[in-house]
Amino acid sequence: MTKRIVATAALLGALSPLAAAAQSTPATVYCVNNRIMVERATMSQMQSGRGHSEICIIGPSFDFQPDGVTWVRQNLRSDVGGNCRCR
């Protein structure tokens, strides 16, 4: 039983830096193929996963992703998934 607890603790300790790294990337407001998105990905990550999609940044970045969703509602008067346009 003790070995199992130690192994579980070691596994969780190994995963902690990965979770921290994922949270360190800010959530940015993007327009992707004319749809609003709030994603924790860099522009290069967004482009690499979407081929020839039209992608642009249309808002600020946020440490807390729900803040980005709130910003979209308050400033773009739309929801995530709503229409947008890259200029």
PDB file with SEQRES, HELIX, SHEET and CRYST1 records, atoms N, CA, C and O in Angstrom:
SEQRES   1 A   87  MET THR LYS ARG ILE VAL ALA THR ALA ALA LEU LEU GLY          
SEQRES   2 A   87  ALA LEU SER PRO LEU ALA ALA ALA ALA GLN SER THR PRO          
SEQRES   3 A   87  ALA THR VAL TYR CYS VAL ASN ASN ARG ILE MET VAL GLU          
SEQRES   4 A   87  ARG ALA THR MET SER GLN MET GLN SER GLY ARG GLY HIS          
SEQRES   5 A   87  SER GLU ILE CYS ILE ILE GLY PRO SER PHE ASP PHE GLN          
SEQRES   6 A   87  PRO ASP GLY VAL THR TRP VAL ARG GLN ASN LEU ARG SER          
SEQRES   7 A   87  ASP VAL GLY GLY ASN CYS ARG CYS ARG                          
HELIX    1 AA1 THR A    2  SER A   24  1                                  23    
HELIX    2 AA2 MET A   43  SER A   48  1                                   6    
HELIX    3 AA3 GLN A   65  TRP A   71  1                                   7    
HELIX    4 AA4 VAL A   72  LEU A   76  3                                   5    
SHEET    1 AA1 3 ARG A  35  GLU A  39  0                                        
SHEET    2 AA1 3 ALA A  27  VAL A  32 -1                                        
SHEET    3 AA1 3 ILE A  55  PHE A  62 -1                                        
CRYST1    1.000    1.000    1.000  90.00  90.00  90.00 P 1           1          
ATOM      1  N   MET A   1       0.817  -1.186   0.000  1.00  0.00           N  
ATOM      2  CA  MET A   1       0.000   0.000   0.000  1.00  0.00           C  
ATOM      3  C   MET A   1       0.868   1.259   0.000  1.00  0.00           C  
ATOM      4  O   MET A   1       0.600   2.200  -0.748  1.00  0.00           O  
ATOM      5  N   THR A   2       1.905   1.278   0.837  1.00  0.00           N  
ATOM      6  CA  THR A   2       2.781   2.441   0.921  1.00  0.00           C  
ATOM      7  C   THR A   2       3.512   2.664  -0.393  1.00  0.00           C  
ATOM      8  O   THR A   2       3.697   3.804  -0.819  1.00  0.00           O  
ATOM      9  N   LYS A   3       3.929   1.571  -1.039  1.00  0.00           N  
ATOM     10  CA  LYS A   3       4.612   1.701  -2.334  1.00  0.00           C  
ATOM     11  C   LYS A   3       3.687   2.336  -3.360  1.00  0.00           C  
ATOM     12  O   LYS A   3       4.127   3.141  -4.180  1.00  0.00           O  
ATOM     13  N   ARG A   4       2.421   1.983  -3.320  1.00  0.00           N  
ATOM     14  CA  ARG A   4       1.451   2.536  -4.268  1.00  0.00           C  
ATOM     15  C   ARG A   4       1.267   4.037  -4.037  1.00  0.00           C  
ATOM     16  O   ARG A   4       1.152   4.802  -4.994  1.00  0.00           O  
ATOM     17  N   ILE A   5       1.239   4.455  -2.787  1.00  0.00           N  
ATOM     18  CA  ILE A   5       1.098   5.876  -2.463  1.00  0.00           C  
ATOM     19  C   ILE A   5       2.334   6.639  -2.926  1.00  0.00           C  
ATOM     20  O   ILE A   5       2.213   7.724  -3.496  1.00  0.00           O  
ATOM     21  N   VAL A   6       3.501   6.091  -2.689  1.00  0.00           N  
ATOM     22  CA  VAL A   6       4.746   6.736  -3.110  1.00  0.00           C  
ATOM     23  C   VAL A   6       4.798   6.837  -4.634  1.00  0.00           C  
ATOM     24  O   VAL A   6       5.201   7.868  -5.171  1.00  0.00           O  
ATOM     25  N   ALA A   7       4.404   5.802  -5.318  1.00  0.00           N  
ATOM     26  CA  ALA A   7       4.400   5.821  -6.781  1.00  0.00           C  
ATOM     27  C   ALA A   7       3.416   6.857  -7.313  1.00  0.00           C  
ATOM     28  O   ALA A   7       3.722   7.570  -8.268  1.00  0.00           O  
ATOM     29  N   THR A   8       2.248   6.942  -6.706  1.00  0.00           N  
ATOM     30  CA  THR A   8       1.253   7.933  -7.122  1.00  0.00           C  
ATOM     31  C   THR A   8       1.775   9.346  -6.875  1.00  0.00           C  
ATOM     32  O   THR A   8       1.603  10.221  -7.724  1.00  0.00           O  
ATOM     33  N   ALA A   9       2.401   9.580  -5.743  1.00  0.00           N  
ATOM     34  CA  ALA A   9       2.959  10.898  -5.428  1.00  0.00           C  
ATOM     35  C   ALA A   9       4.059  11.270  -6.417  1.00  0.00           C  
ATOM     36  O   ALA A   9       4.147  12.420  -6.847  1.00  0.00           O  
ATOM     37  N   ALA A  10       4.890  10.306  -6.776  1.00  0.00           N  
ATOM     38  CA  ALA A  10       5.960  10.562  -7.741  1.00  0.00           C  
ATOM     39  C   ALA A  10       5.389  10.908  -9.112  1.00  0.00           C  
ATOM     40  O   ALA A  10       5.896  11.801  -9.791  1.00  0.00           O  
ATOM     41  N   LEU A  11       4.342  10.205  -9.516  1.00  0.00           N  
ATOM     42  CA  LEU A  11       3.702  10.482 -10.806  1.00  0.00           C  
ATOM     43  C   LEU A  11       3.090  11.877 -10.817  1.00  0.00           C  
ATOM     44  O   LEU A  11       3.259  12.615 -11.787  1.00  0.00           O  
ATOM     45  N   LEU A  12       2.388  12.245  -9.765  1.00  0.00           N  
ATOM     46  CA  LEU A  12       1.787  13.575  -9.681  1.00  0.00           C  
ATOM     47  C   LEU A  12       2.859  14.663  -9.663  1.00  0.00           C  
ATOM     48  O   LEU A  12       2.683  15.721 -10.267  1.00  0.00           O  
ATOM     49  N   GLY A  13       3.943  14.409  -8.986  1.00  0.00           N  
ATOM     50  CA  GLY A  13       5.055  15.364  -8.959  1.00  0.00           C  
ATOM     51  C   GLY A  13       5.674  15.553 -10.336  1.00  0.00           C  
ATOM     52  O   GLY A  13       6.085  16.658 -10.689  1.00  0.00           O  
ATOM     53  N   ALA A  14       5.742  14.484 -11.109  1.00  0.00           N  
ATOM     54  CA  ALA A  14       6.294  14.570 -12.463  1.00  0.00           C  
ATOM     55  C   ALA A  14       5.362  15.329 -13.397  1.00  0.00           C  
ATOM     56  O   ALA A  14       5.830  16.000 -14.317  1.00  0.00           O  
ATOM     57  N   LEU A  15       4.061  15.237 -13.180  1.00  0.00           N  
ATOM     58  CA  LEU A  15       3.090  15.913 -14.045  1.00  0.00           C  
ATOM     59  C   LEU A  15       2.904  17.386 -13.700  1.00  0.00           C  
ATOM     60  O   LEU A  15       2.451  18.155 -14.548  1.00  0.00           O  
ATOM     61  N   SER A  16       3.235  17.796 -12.498  1.00  0.00           N  
ATOM     62  CA  SER A  16       3.030  19.178 -12.064  1.00  0.00           C  
ATOM     63  C   SER A  16       3.701  20.206 -12.963  1.00  0.00           C  
ATOM     64  O   SER A  16       3.061  21.205 -13.292  1.00  0.00           O  
ATOM     65  N   PRO A  17       4.950  20.026 -13.382  1.00  0.00           N  
ATOM     66  CA  PRO A  17       5.554  21.019 -14.277  1.00  0.00           C  
ATOM     67  C   PRO A  17       4.805  21.130 -15.610  1.00  0.00           C  
ATOM     68  O   PRO A  17       4.729  22.215 -16.188  1.00  0.00           O  
ATOM     69  N   LEU A  18       4.257  20.021 -16.096  1.00  0.00           N  
ATOM     70  CA  LEU A  18       3.505  20.081 -17.346  1.00  0.00           C  
ATOM     71  C   LEU A  18       2.244  20.908 -17.183  1.00  0.00           C  
ATOM     72  O   LEU A  18       1.903  21.701 -18.060  1.00  0.00           O  
ATOM     73  N   ALA A  19       1.557  20.733 -16.082  1.00  0.00           N  
ATOM     74  CA  ALA A  19       0.353  21.516 -15.829  1.00  0.00           C  
ATOM     75  C   ALA A  19       0.700  22.988 -15.646  1.00  0.00           C  
ATOM     76  O   ALA A  19      -0.031  23.858 -16.118  1.00  0.00           O  
ATOM     77  N   ALA A  20       1.784  23.269 -14.979  1.00  0.00           N  
ATOM     78  CA  ALA A  20       2.201  24.661 -14.779  1.00  0.00           C  
ATOM     79  C   ALA A  20       2.582  25.302 -16.107  1.00  0.00           C  
ATOM     80  O   ALA A  20       2.269  26.470 -16.339  1.00  0.00           O  
ATOM     81  N   ALA A  21       3.250  24.559 -16.979  1.00  0.00           N  
ATOM     82  CA  ALA A  21       3.632  25.096 -18.284  1.00  0.00           C  
ATOM     83  C   ALA A  21       2.408  25.393 -19.128  1.00  0.00           C  
ATOM     84  O   ALA A  21       2.378  26.395 -19.842  1.00  0.00           O  
ATOM     85  N   ALA A  22       1.402  24.541 -19.059  1.00  0.00           N  
ATOM     86  CA  ALA A  22       0.187  24.762 -19.835  1.00  0.00           C  
ATOM     87  C   ALA A  22      -0.527  26.013 -19.351  1.00  0.00           C  
ATOM     88  O   ALA A  22      -1.111  26.734 -20.159  1.00  0.00           O  
ATOM     89  N   GLN A  23      -0.495  26.286 -18.059  1.00  0.00           N  
ATOM     90  CA  GLN A  23      -1.154  27.454 -17.508  1.00  0.00           C  
ATOM     91  C   GLN A  23      -0.350  28.727 -17.737  1.00  0.00           C  
ATOM     92  O   GLN A  23      -0.908  29.819 -17.636  1.00  0.00           O  
ATOM     93  N   SER A  24       0.950  28.622 -18.043  1.00  0.00           N  
ATOM     94  CA  SER A  24       1.768  29.813 -18.224  1.00  0.00           C  
ATOM     95  C   SER A  24       1.521  30.494 -19.564  1.00  0.00           C  
ATOM     96  O   SER A  24       1.843  31.672 -19.713  1.00  0.00           O  
ATOM     97  N   THR A  25       0.964  29.794 -20.536  1.00  0.00           N  
ATOM     98  CA  THR A  25       0.632  30.400 -21.817  1.00  0.00           C  
ATOM     99  C   THR A  25      -0.671  31.161 -21.661  1.00  0.00           C  
ATOM    100  O   THR A  25      -1.681  30.588 -21.252  1.00  0.00           O  
ATOM    101  N   PRO A  26      -0.658  32.455 -21.985  1.00  0.00           N  
ATOM    102  CA  PRO A  26      -1.896  33.219 -21.808  1.00  0.00           C  
ATOM    103  C   PRO A  26      -2.971  32.806 -22.817  1.00  0.00           C  
ATOM    104  O   PRO A  26      -2.663  32.313 -23.902  1.00  0.00           O  
ATOM    105  N   ALA A  27      -4.207  33.012 -22.449  1.00  0.00           N  
ATOM    106  CA  ALA A  27      -5.336  32.769 -23.344  1.00  0.00           C  
ATOM    107  C   ALA A  27      -5.523  34.021 -24.195  1.00  0.00           C  
ATOM    108  O   ALA A  27      -5.655  35.123 -23.662  1.00  0.00           O  
ATOM    109  N   THR A  28      -5.533  33.857 -25.499  1.00  0.00           N  
ATOM    110  CA  THR A  28      -5.626  34.981 -26.432  1.00  0.00           C  
ATOM    111  C   THR A  28      -6.925  34.890 -27.212  1.00  0.00           C  
ATOM    112  O   THR A  28      -7.422  33.799 -27.492  1.00  0.00           O  
ATOM    113  N   VAL A  29      -7.470  36.055 -27.562  1.00  0.00           N  
ATOM    114  CA  VAL A  29      -8.696  36.122 -28.349  1.00  0.00           C  
ATOM    115  C   VAL A  29      -8.306  36.118 -29.830  1.00  0.00           C  
ATOM    116  O   VAL A  29      -7.660  37.045 -30.319  1.00  0.00           O  
ATOM    117  N   TYR A  30      -8.709  35.062 -30.526  1.00  0.00           N  
ATOM    118  CA  TYR A  30      -8.394  34.875 -31.948  1.00  0.00           C  
ATOM    119  C   TYR A  30      -9.656  34.907 -32.799  1.00  0.00           C  
ATOM    120  O   TYR A  30     -10.763  34.683 -32.309  1.00  0.00           O  
ATOM    121  N   CYS A  31      -9.464  35.190 -34.080  1.00  0.00           N  
ATOM    122  CA  CYS A  31     -10.485  34.962 -35.093  1.00  0.00           C  
ATOM    123  C   CYS A  31      -9.922  33.870 -36.001  1.00  0.00           C  
ATOM    124  O   CYS A  31      -8.879  34.052 -36.628  1.00  0.00           O  
ATOM    125  N   VAL A  32     -10.609  32.750 -36.065  1.00  0.00           N  
ATOM    126  CA  VAL A  32     -10.158  31.610 -36.865  1.00  0.00           C  
ATOM    127  C   VAL A  32     -11.282  31.232 -37.814  1.00  0.00           C  
ATOM    128  O   VAL A  32     -12.361  30.814 -37.392  1.00  0.00           O  
ATOM    129  N   ASN A  33     -11.010  31.386 -39.109  1.00  0.00           N  
ATOM    130  CA  ASN A  33     -12.030  31.091 -40.131  1.00  0.00           C  
ATOM    131  C   ASN A  33     -13.360  31.766 -39.803  1.00  0.00           C  
ATOM    132  O   ASN A  33     -14.422  31.147 -39.864  1.00  0.00           O  
ATOM    133  N   ASN A  34     -13.274  33.055 -39.452  1.00  0.00           N  
ATOM    134  CA  ASN A  34     -14.445  33.894 -39.178  1.00  0.00           C  
ATOM    135  C   ASN A  34     -15.228  33.486 -37.939  1.00  0.00           C  
ATOM    136  O   ASN A  34     -16.419  33.781 -37.839  1.00  0.00           O  
ATOM    137  N   ARG A  35     -14.570  32.804 -36.980  1.00  0.00           N  
ATOM    138  CA  ARG A  35     -15.198  32.419 -35.718  1.00  0.00           C  
ATOM    139  C   ARG A  35     -14.298  32.860 -34.559  1.00  0.00           C  
ATOM    140  O   ARG A  35     -13.078  32.710 -34.619  1.00  0.00           O  
ATOM    141  N   ILE A  36     -14.911  33.403 -33.511  1.00  0.00           N  
ATOM    142  CA  ILE A  36     -14.173  33.870 -32.338  1.00  0.00           C  
ATOM    143  C   ILE A  36     -13.763  32.673 -31.481  1.00  0.00           C  
ATOM    144  O   ILE A  36     -14.560  31.776 -31.209  1.00  0.00           O  
ATOM    145  N   MET A  37     -12.491  32.687 -31.063  1.00  0.00           N  
ATOM    146  CA  MET A  37     -11.957  31.647 -30.190  1.00  0.00           C  
ATOM    147  C   MET A  37     -11.118  32.295 -29.096  1.00  0.00           C  
ATOM    148  O   MET A  37     -10.477  33.319 -29.336  1.00  0.00           O  
ATOM    149  N   VAL A  38     -11.112  31.718 -27.908  1.00  0.00           N  
ATOM    150  CA  VAL A  38     -10.209  32.121 -26.832  1.00  0.00           C  
ATOM    151  C   VAL A  38      -9.391  30.880 -26.513  1.00  0.00           C  
ATOM    152  O   VAL A  38      -9.905  29.915 -25.949  1.00  0.00           O  
ATOM    153  N   GLU A  39      -8.116  30.913 -26.878  1.00  0.00           N  
ATOM    154  CA  GLU A  39      -7.279  29.712 -26.779  1.00  0.00           C  
ATOM    155  C   GLU A  39      -5.963  29.993 -26.072  1.00  0.00           C  
ATOM    156  O   GLU A  39      -5.408  31.086 -26.179  1.00  0.00           O  
ATOM    157  N   ARG A  40      -5.470  28.993 -25.348  1.00  0.00           N  
ATOM    158  CA  ARG A  40      -4.143  29.031 -24.723  1.00  0.00           C  
ATOM    159  C   ARG A  40      -3.134  28.428 -25.693  1.00  0.00           C  
ATOM    160  O   ARG A  40      -2.577  27.358 -25.445  1.00  0.00           O  
ATOM    161  N   ALA A  41      -2.912  29.118 -26.784  1.00  0.00           N  
ATOM    162  CA  ALA A  41      -1.952  28.662 -27.783  1.00  0.00           C  
ATOM    163  C   ALA A  41      -1.318  29.885 -28.415  1.00  0.00           C  
ATOM    164  O   ALA A  41      -1.948  30.937 -28.524  1.00  0.00           O  
ATOM    165  N   THR A  42      -0.072  29.744 -28.830  1.00  0.00           N  
ATOM    166  CA  THR A  42       0.597  30.836 -29.537  1.00  0.00           C  
ATOM    167  C   THR A  42       0.081  30.888 -30.969  1.00  0.00           C  
ATOM    168  O   THR A  42      -0.561  29.950 -31.441  1.00  0.00           O  
ATOM    169  N   MET A  43       0.361  31.978 -31.647  1.00  0.00           N  
ATOM    170  CA  MET A  43      -0.053  32.111 -33.043  1.00  0.00           C  
ATOM    171  C   MET A  43       0.547  30.989 -33.885  1.00  0.00           C  
ATOM    172  O   MET A  43      -0.141  30.429 -34.739  1.00  0.00           O  
ATOM    173  N   SER A  44       1.806  30.654 -33.664  1.00  0.00           N  
ATOM    174  CA  SER A  44       2.428  29.586 -34.457  1.00  0.00           C  
ATOM    175  C   SER A  44       1.773  28.230 -34.181  1.00  0.00           C  
ATOM    176  O   SER A  44       1.629  27.422 -35.098  1.00  0.00           O  
ATOM    177  N   GLN A  45       1.379  27.973 -32.944  1.00  0.00           N  
ATOM    178  CA  GLN A  45       0.672  26.734 -32.626  1.00  0.00           C  
ATOM    179  C   GLN A  45      -0.694  26.703 -33.300  1.00  0.00           C  
ATOM    180  O   GLN A  45      -1.117  25.664 -33.806  1.00  0.00           O  
ATOM    181  N   MET A  46      -1.371  27.823 -33.307  1.00  0.00           N  
ATOM    182  CA  MET A  46      -2.682  27.905 -33.958  1.00  0.00           C  
ATOM    183  C   MET A  46      -2.539  27.639 -35.463  1.00  0.00           C  
ATOM    184  O   MET A  46      -3.332  26.901 -36.048  1.00  0.00           O  
ATOM    185  N   GLN A  47      -1.538  28.237 -36.066  1.00  0.00           N  
ATOM    186  CA  GLN A  47      -1.348  28.073 -37.510  1.00  0.00           C  
ATOM    187  C   GLN A  47      -0.903  26.662 -37.876  1.00  0.00           C  
ATOM    188  O   GLN A  47      -1.340  26.124 -38.893  1.00  0.00           O  
ATOM    189  N   SER A  48      -0.044  26.059 -37.067  1.00  0.00           N  
ATOM    190  CA  SER A  48       0.469  24.735 -37.417  1.00  0.00           C  
ATOM    191  C   SER A  48      -0.620  23.669 -37.373  1.00  0.00           C  
ATOM    192  O   SER A  48      -0.551  22.685 -38.110  1.00  0.00           O  
ATOM    193  N   GLY A  49      -1.599  23.848 -36.540  1.00  0.00           N  
ATOM    194  CA  GLY A  49      -2.661  22.860 -36.429  1.00  0.00           C  
ATOM    195  C   GLY A  49      -3.825  23.080 -37.375  1.00  0.00           C  
ATOM    196  O   GLY A  49      -4.765  22.284 -37.408  1.00  0.00           O  
ATOM    197  N   ARG A  50      -3.766  24.173 -38.157  1.00  0.00           N  
ATOM    198  CA  ARG A  50      -4.929  24.496 -38.976  1.00  0.00           C  
ATOM    199  C   ARG A  50      -4.604  24.743 -40.445  1.00  0.00           C  
ATOM    200  O   ARG A  50      -5.461  25.233 -41.180  1.00  0.00           O  
ATOM    201  N   GLY A  51      -3.422  24.428 -40.885  1.00  0.00           N  
ATOM    202  CA  GLY A  51      -3.086  24.543 -42.305  1.00  0.00           C  
ATOM    203  C   GLY A  51      -3.247  25.946 -42.845  1.00  0.00           C  
ATOM    204  O   GLY A  51      -2.570  26.870 -42.394  1.00  0.00           O  
ATOM    205  N   HIS A  52      -4.130  26.115 -43.799  1.00  0.00           N  
ATOM    206  CA  HIS A  52      -4.285  27.391 -44.487  1.00  0.00           C  
ATOM    207  C   HIS A  52      -5.444  28.223 -43.940  1.00  0.00           C  
ATOM    208  O   HIS A  52      -5.974  29.075 -44.654  1.00  0.00           O  
ATOM    209  N   SER A  53      -5.833  28.001 -42.728  1.00  0.00           N  
ATOM    210  CA  SER A  53      -6.927  28.767 -42.129  1.00  0.00           C  
ATOM    211  C   SER A  53      -6.533  30.227 -41.993  1.00  0.00           C  
ATOM    212  O   SER A  53      -5.357  30.553 -41.828  1.00  0.00           O  
ATOM    213  N   GLU A  54      -7.532  31.106 -42.064  1.00  0.00           N  
ATOM    214  CA  GLU A  54      -7.302  32.515 -41.804  1.00  0.00           C  
ATOM    215  C   GLU A  54      -7.361  32.721 -40.297  1.00  0.00           C  
ATOM    216  O   GLU A  54      -8.395  32.475 -39.675  1.00  0.00           O  
ATOM    217  N   ILE A  55      -6.252  33.174 -39.706  1.00  0.00           N  
ATOM    218  CA  ILE A  55      -6.148  33.333 -38.258  1.00  0.00           C  
ATOM    219  C   ILE A  55      -5.557  34.700 -37.955  1.00  0.00           C  
ATOM    220  O   ILE A  55      -4.560  35.101 -38.556  1.00  0.00           O  
ATOM    221  N   CYS A  56      -6.179  35.416 -37.015  1.00  0.00           N  
ATOM    222  CA  CYS A  56      -5.613  36.677 -36.543  1.00  0.00           C  
ATOM    223  C   CYS A  56      -5.997  36.868 -35.075  1.00  0.00           C  
ATOM    224  O   CYS A  56      -6.948  36.265 -34.578  1.00  0.00           O  
ATOM    225  N   ILE A  57      -5.241  37.712 -34.408  1.00  0.00           N  
ATOM    226  CA  ILE A  57      -5.531  38.057 -33.022  1.00  0.00           C  
ATOM    227  C   ILE A  57      -6.456  39.267 -33.043  1.00  0.00           C  
ATOM    228  O   ILE A  57      -6.151  40.276 -33.679  1.00  0.00           O  
ATOM    229  N   ILE A  58      -7.594  39.167 -32.343  1.00  0.00           N  
ATOM    230  CA  ILE A  58      -8.565  40.253 -32.360  1.00  0.00           C  
ATOM    231  C   ILE A  58      -8.813  40.844 -30.975  1.00  0.00           C  
ATOM    232  O   ILE A  58      -9.686  41.696 -30.811  1.00  0.00           O  
ATOM    233  N   GLY A  59      -8.056  40.401 -29.987  1.00  0.00           N  
ATOM    234  CA  GLY A  59      -8.232  40.918 -28.640  1.00  0.00           C  
ATOM    235  C   GLY A  59      -7.001  40.669 -27.801  1.00  0.00           C  
ATOM    236  O   GLY A  59      -6.011  40.115 -28.280  1.00  0.00           O  
ATOM    237  N   PRO A  60      -7.064  41.078 -26.550  1.00  0.00           N  
ATOM    238  CA  PRO A  60      -5.912  40.917 -25.649  1.00  0.00           C  
ATOM    239  C   PRO A  60      -5.748  39.482 -25.168  1.00  0.00           C  
ATOM    240  O   PRO A  60      -6.550  38.602 -25.479  1.00  0.00           O  
ATOM    241  N   SER A  61      -4.684  39.274 -24.401  1.00  0.00           N  
ATOM    242  CA  SER A  61      -4.409  37.982 -23.776  1.00  0.00           C  
ATOM    243  C   SER A  61      -4.761  38.055 -22.298  1.00  0.00           C  
ATOM    244  O   SER A  61      -4.719  39.124 -21.688  1.00  0.00           O  
ATOM    245  N   PHE A  62      -5.106  36.909 -21.733  1.00  0.00           N  
ATOM    246  CA  PHE A  62      -5.551  36.834 -20.348  1.00  0.00           C  
ATOM    247  C   PHE A  62      -4.889  35.651 -19.650  1.00  0.00           C  
ATOM    248  O   PHE A  62      -4.664  34.604 -20.257  1.00  0.00           O  
ATOM    249  N   ASP A  63      -4.580  35.833 -18.363  1.00  0.00           N  
ATOM    250  CA  ASP A  63      -4.029  34.732 -17.571  1.00  0.00           C  
ATOM    251  C   ASP A  63      -5.088  33.686 -17.282  1.00  0.00           C  
ATOM    252  O   ASP A  63      -4.774  32.504 -17.141  1.00  0.00           O  
ATOM    253  N   PHE A  64      -6.335  34.109 -17.193  1.00  0.00           N  
ATOM    254  CA  PHE A  64      -7.446  33.238 -16.838  1.00  0.00           C  
ATOM    255  C   PHE A  64      -8.400  33.195 -18.039  1.00  0.00           C  
ATOM    256  O   PHE A  64      -9.022  34.203 -18.374  1.00  0.00           O  
ATOM    257  N   GLN A  65      -8.513  32.034 -18.680  1.00  0.00           N  
ATOM    258  CA  GLN A  65      -9.274  31.911 -19.925  1.00  0.00           C  
ATOM    259  C   GLN A  65     -10.714  32.434 -19.829  1.00  0.00           C  
ATOM    260  O   GLN A  65     -11.168  33.078 -20.775  1.00  0.00           O  
ATOM    261  N   PRO A  66     -11.453  32.192 -18.743  1.00  0.00           N  
ATOM    262  CA  PRO A  66     -12.807  32.748 -18.660  1.00  0.00           C  
ATOM    263  C   PRO A  66     -12.842  34.286 -18.739  1.00  0.00           C  
ATOM    264  O   PRO A  66     -13.851  34.860 -19.151  1.00  0.00           O  
ATOM    265  N   ASP A  67     -11.746  34.951 -18.346  1.00  0.00           N  
ATOM    266  CA  ASP A  67     -11.686  36.407 -18.495  1.00  0.00           C  
ATOM    267  C   ASP A  67     -11.717  36.789 -19.972  1.00  0.00           C  
ATOM    268  O   ASP A  67     -12.290  37.815 -20.337  1.00  0.00           O  
ATOM    269  N   GLY A  68     -11.106  35.972 -20.815  1.00  0.00           N  
ATOM    270  CA  GLY A  68     -11.146  36.210 -22.258  1.00  0.00           C  
ATOM    271  C   GLY A  68     -12.559  36.067 -22.805  1.00  0.00           C  
ATOM    272  O   GLY A  68     -12.982  36.841 -23.663  1.00  0.00           O  
ATOM    273  N   VAL A  69     -13.278  35.083 -22.309  1.00  0.00           N  
ATOM    274  CA  VAL A  69     -14.672  34.873 -22.737  1.00  0.00           C  
ATOM    275  C   VAL A  69     -15.519  36.072 -22.318  1.00  0.00           C  
ATOM    276  O   VAL A  69     -16.345  36.552 -23.094  1.00  0.00           O  
ATOM    277  N   THR A  70     -15.318  36.554 -21.099  1.00  0.00           N  
ATOM    278  CA  THR A  70     -16.040  37.730 -20.618  1.00  0.00           C  
ATOM    279  C   THR A  70     -15.704  38.945 -21.473  1.00  0.00           C  
ATOM    280  O   THR A  70     -16.593  39.723 -21.818  1.00  0.00           O  
ATOM    281  N   TRP A  71     -14.420  39.118 -21.821  1.00  0.00           N  
ATOM    282  CA  TRP A  71     -14.005  40.237 -22.660  1.00  0.00           C  
ATOM    283  C   TRP A  71     -14.712  40.191 -24.015  1.00  0.00           C  
ATOM    284  O   TRP A  71     -15.163  41.220 -24.519  1.00  0.00           O  
ATOM    285  N   VAL A  72     -14.807  39.004 -24.600  1.00  0.00           N  
ATOM    286  CA  VAL A  72     -15.496  38.851 -25.888  1.00  0.00           C  
ATOM    287  C   VAL A  72     -16.946  39.323 -25.758  1.00  0.00           C  
ATOM    288  O   VAL A  72     -17.433  40.080 -26.598  1.00  0.00           O  
ATOM    289  N   ARG A  73     -17.616  38.885 -24.729  1.00  0.00           N  
ATOM    290  CA  ARG A  73     -19.030  39.259 -24.539  1.00  0.00           C  
ATOM    291  C   ARG A  73     -19.190  40.766 -24.333  1.00  0.00           C  
ATOM    292  O   ARG A  73     -20.107  41.376 -24.884  1.00  0.00           O  
ATOM    293  N   GLN A  74     -18.304  41.359 -23.545  1.00  0.00           N  
ATOM    294  CA  GLN A  74     -18.442  42.776 -23.224  1.00  0.00           C  
ATOM    295  C   GLN A  74     -17.970  43.700 -24.339  1.00  0.00           C  
ATOM    296  O   GLN A  74     -18.553  44.764 -24.547  1.00  0.00           O  
ATOM    297  N   ASN A  75     -16.920  43.306 -25.057  1.00  0.00           N  
ATOM    298  CA  ASN A  75     -16.315  44.206 -26.031  1.00  0.00           C  
ATOM    299  C   ASN A  75     -16.685  43.910 -27.474  1.00  0.00           C  
ATOM    300  O   ASN A  75     -16.749  44.824 -28.296  1.00  0.00           O  
ATOM    301  N   LEU A  76     -16.925  42.663 -27.787  1.00  0.00           N  
ATOM    302  CA  LEU A  76     -17.304  42.309 -29.155  1.00  0.00           C  
ATOM    303  C   LEU A  76     -18.806  42.090 -29.274  1.00  0.00           C  
ATOM    304  O   LEU A  76     -19.339  41.919 -30.370  1.00  0.00           O  
ATOM    305  N   ARG A  77     -19.474  42.097 -28.132  1.00  0.00           N  
ATOM    306  CA  ARG A  77     -20.932  41.885 -28.079  1.00  0.00           C  
ATOM    307  C   ARG A  77     -21.327  40.620 -28.848  1.00  0.00           C  
ATOM    308  O   ARG A  77     -22.262  40.603 -29.649  1.00  0.00           O  
ATOM    309  N   SER A  78     -20.577  39.586 -28.563  1.00  0.00           N  
ATOM    310  CA  SER A  78     -20.778  38.281 -29.203  1.00  0.00           C  
ATOM    311  C   SER A  78     -20.346  37.220 -28.196  1.00  0.00           C  
ATOM    312  O   SER A  78     -19.961  37.539 -27.071  1.00  0.00           O  
ATOM    313  N   ASP A  79     -20.411  35.975 -28.602  1.00  0.00           N  
ATOM    314  CA  ASP A  79     -19.934  34.867 -27.797  1.00  0.00           C  
ATOM    315  C   ASP A  79     -18.797  34.167 -28.534  1.00  0.00           C  
ATOM    316  O   ASP A  79     -18.617  34.349 -29.739  1.00  0.00           O  
ATOM    317  N   VAL A  80     -18.034  33.365 -27.796  1.00  0.00           N  
ATOM    318  CA  VAL A  80     -17.038  32.518 -28.435  1.00  0.00           C  
ATOM    319  C   VAL A  80     -17.787  31.645 -29.448  1.00  0.00           C  
ATOM    320  O   VAL A  80     -18.824  31.064 -29.128  1.00  0.00           O  
ATOM    321  N   GLY A  81     -17.261  31.560 -30.653  1.00  0.00           N  
ATOM    322  CA  GLY A  81     -17.931  30.843 -31.729  1.00  0.00           C  
ATOM    323  C   GLY A  81     -18.705  31.778 -32.633  1.00  0.00           C  
ATOM    324  O   GLY A  81     -19.158  31.384 -33.708  1.00  0.00           O  
ATOM    325  N   GLY A  82     -18.858  33.033 -32.191  1.00  0.00           N  
ATOM    326  CA  GLY A  82     -19.577  34.014 -32.999  1.00  0.00           C  
ATOM    327  C   GLY A  82     -18.757  34.468 -34.196  1.00  0.00           C  
ATOM    328  O   GLY A  82     -17.604  34.069 -34.358  1.00  0.00           O  
ATOM    329  N   ASN A  83     -19.343  35.284 -35.011  1.00  0.00           N  
ATOM    330  CA  ASN A  83     -18.697  35.763 -36.232  1.00  0.00           C  
ATOM    331  C   ASN A  83     -17.624  36.802 -35.928  1.00  0.00           C  
ATOM    332  O   ASN A  83     -17.757  37.599 -34.999  1.00  0.00           O  
ATOM    333  N   CYS A  84     -16.563  36.781 -36.724  1.00  0.00           N  
ATOM    334  CA  CYS A  84     -15.493  37.779 -36.666  1.00  0.00           C  
ATOM    335  C   CYS A  84     -14.852  37.851 -38.046  1.00  0.00           C  
ATOM    336  O   CYS A  84     -15.174  37.068 -38.939  1.00  0.00           O  
ATOM    337  N   ARG A  85     -13.950  38.794 -38.201  1.00  0.00           N  
ATOM    338  CA  ARG A  85     -13.298  38.944 -39.498  1.00  0.00           C  
ATOM    339  C   ARG A  85     -11.868  39.442 -39.280  1.00  0.00           C  
ATOM    340  O   ARG A  85     -11.650  40.382 -38.517  1.00  0.00           O  
ATOM    341  N   CYS A  86     -10.909  38.824 -39.937  1.00  0.00           N  
ATOM    342  CA  CYS A  86      -9.525  39.302 -39.939  1.00  0.00           C  
ATOM    343  C   CYS A  86      -9.426  40.406 -40.992  1.00  0.00           C  
ATOM    344  O   CYS A  86      -9.928  40.264 -42.107  1.00  0.00           O  
ATOM    345  N   ARG A  87      -8.784  41.483 -40.627  1.00  0.00           N  
ATOM    346  CA  ARG A  87      -8.672  42.625 -41.575  1.00  0.00           C  
ATOM    347  C   ARG A  87      -7.298  42.743 -42.123  1.00  0.00           C  
ATOM    348  O   ARG A  87      -7.028  43.637 -42.925  1.00  0.00           O  
TER     349      ARG A  87                                                      
END                                                                             
